[in-house]
Amino acid sequence: MEAPLRQSQTHRAYEELRRRILDVELPPGAQYLEQELAEMLSMSRTPVREALIRLADEGMVEVRPRRGMRVLPVSGDDMREIYEILTCLEATAAERVAMRGVTPEELNALGDAVHEMEAALEADDLRRWARSDERFHFLLVELSGNARLRSLVGTFWDQAHRARIVTLTLRPKPVTSNRDHAAVVDAIARGDAETARRIHHEHRAKAGELLVGLLSKHHLTQV
């Protein structure tokens, strides 16, 4: 039973550390000893060490022998490349959703995500807005019906999430983003695939430019 237990602990350590890195609870550039992380997670050092090796393979941390680990900074160049890919893939998803059509329930789910974004902005709750925004994008890709497209987008979402959280309070209030989402939902409801694709492509491209610009302006890629 010892091996399965250790695997379970390693998985828990990995999931928790990964979540804290993505939500910037462990910020870019921060350094921690293995023992500090083990105490933080209330577990032994062995599963933490194994989790760190996996996170290092994913490019989230740098493991330093006898010095623990350092959370790697968010790379502006990486984000530029990632948003180029996300822009094309998600625009294709929007086009496919409009082409295949949606049920009233699916359309309501997209609309509810937009309404939640608007409510979050009215309450000046940017974290809530970010969660609702990600929910919208997730639904859009899910409704495309293309499993390979979903898999490819998912590959890059985690890295984009961390950069978005890092810059969340630095960006202008994302009112335009809400309008873009509402316009995409309207195009999908009309079955206008070309418009859905164009609006979402422009939206993602603008978001990528803004994010990379903020990372560079505030020197967040060099932390």
RAGITA-V95800 format. One record per residue. N is the residue number from 0. RES is the residue in three letters. PHI is phi in whole degrees, 0 to 359 (* if undefined). Layout:
N_RES_PHI + N_RES_PHI
//
This chain:
0_MET_* + 1_GLU_294 + 2_ALA_297 + 3_PRO_301 + 4_LEU_296 + 5_ARG_294 + 6_GLN_297 + 7_SER_296 + 8_GLN_294 + 9_THR_297 + 10_HIS_296 + 11_ARG_296 + 12_ALA_297 + 13_TYR_299 + 14_GLU_297 + 15_GLU_288 + 16_LEU_295 + 17_ARG_299 + 18_ARG_299 + 19_ARG_293 + 20_ILE_290 + 21_LEU_295 + 22_ASP_271 + 23_VAL_62 + 24_GLU_288 + 25_LEU_251 + 26_PRO_285 + 27_PRO_304 + 28_GLY_90 + 29_ALA_292 + 30_GLN_239 + 31_TYR_219 + 32_LEU_280 + 33_GLU_305 + 34_GLN_296 + 35_GLU_298 + 36_LEU_292 + 37_ALA_299 + 38_GLU_292 + 39_MET_298 + 40_LEU_262 + 41_SER_57 + 42_MET_211 + 43_SER_282 + 44_ARG_286 + 45_THR_300 + 46_PRO_296 + 47_VAL_295 + 48_ARG_299 + 49_GLU_292 + 50_ALA_294 + 51_LEU_296 + 52_ILE_299 + 53_ARG_294 + 54_LEU_294 + 55_ALA_294 + 56_ASP_298 + 57_GLU_271 + 58_GLY_79 + 59_MET_267 + 60_VAL_224 + 61_GLU_246 + 62_VAL_273 + 63_ARG_242 + 64_PRO_308 + 65_ARG_67 + 66_ARG_234 + 67_GLY_78 + 68_MET_218 + 69_ARG_235 + 70_VAL_287 + 71_LEU_289 + 72_PRO_292 + 73_VAL_280 + 74_SER_271 + 75_GLY_298 + 76_ASP_296 + 77_ASP_298 + 78_MET_295 + 79_ARG_298 + 80_GLU_293 + 81_ILE_297 + 82_TYR_289 + 83_GLU_299 + 84_ILE_289 + 85_LEU_299 + 86_THR_301 + 87_CYS_291 + 88_LEU_292 + 89_GLU_288 + 90_ALA_295 + 91_THR_296 + 92_ALA_299 + 93_ALA_299 + 94_GLU_298 + 95_ARG_295 + 96_VAL_298 + 97_ALA_294 + 98_MET_290 + 99_ARG_278 + 100_GLY_84 + 101_VAL_229 + 102_THR_282 + 103_PRO_303 + 104_GLU_294 + 105_GLU_293 + 106_LEU_296 + 107_ASN_296 + 108_ALA_296 + 109_LEU_295 + 110_GLY_296 + 111_ASP_297 + 112_ALA_296 + 113_VAL_294 + 114_HIS_299 + 115_GLU_294 + 116_MET_298 + 117_GLU_295 + 118_ALA_296 + 119_ALA_295 + 120_LEU_293 + 121_GLU_299 + 122_ALA_269 + 123_ASP_54 + 124_ASP_253 + 125_LEU_290 + 126_ARG_296 + 127_ARG_296 + 128_TRP_300 + 129_ALA_298 + 130_ARG_296 + 131_SER_291 + 132_ASP_298 + 133_GLU_294 + 134_ARG_299 + 135_PHE_299 + 136_HIS_296 + 137_PHE_298 + 138_LEU_299 + 139_LEU_301 + 140_VAL_291 + 141_GLU_300 + 142_LEU_286 + 143_SER_295 + 144_GLY_76 + 145_ASN_250 + 146_ALA_295 + 147_ARG_290 + 148_LEU_296 + 149_ARG_301 + 150_SER_295 + 151_LEU_295 + 152_VAL_298 + 153_GLY_300 + 154_THR_300 + 155_PHE_256 + 156_TRP_298 + 157_ASP_299 + 158_GLN_294 + 159_ALA_295 + 160_HIS_301 + 161_ARG_297 + 162_ALA_295 + 163_ARG_293 + 164_ILE_293 + 165_VAL_301 + 166_THR_260 + 167_LEU_304 + 168_THR_273 + 169_LEU_263 + 170_ARG_275 + 171_PRO_297 + 172_LYS_304 + 173_PRO_281 + 174_VAL_294 + 175_THR_298 + 176_SER_300 + 177_ASN_299 + 178_ARG_296 + 179_ASP_300 + 180_HIS_297 + 181_ALA_298 + 182_ALA_293 + 183_VAL_295 + 184_VAL_298 + 185_ASP_297 + 186_ALA_295 + 187_ILE_296 + 188_ALA_299 + 189_ARG_275 + 190_GLY_74 + 191_ASP_269 + 192_ALA_295 + 193_GLU_297 + 194_THR_292 + 195_ALA_300 + 196_ARG_295 + 197_ARG_297 + 198_ILE_296 + 199_HIS_289 + 200_HIS_297 + 201_GLU_297 + 202_HIS_298 + 203_ARG_293 + 204_ALA_296 + 205_LYS_297 + 206_ALA_298 + 207_GLY_295 + 208_GLU_298 + 209_LEU_297 + 210_LEU_297 + 211_VAL_296 + 212_GLY_297 + 213_LEU_293 + 214_LEU_300 + 215_SER_287 + 216_LYS_298 + 217_HIS_261 + 218_HIS_56 + 219_LEU_283 + 220_THR_279 + 221_GLN_251 + 222_VAL_296
//
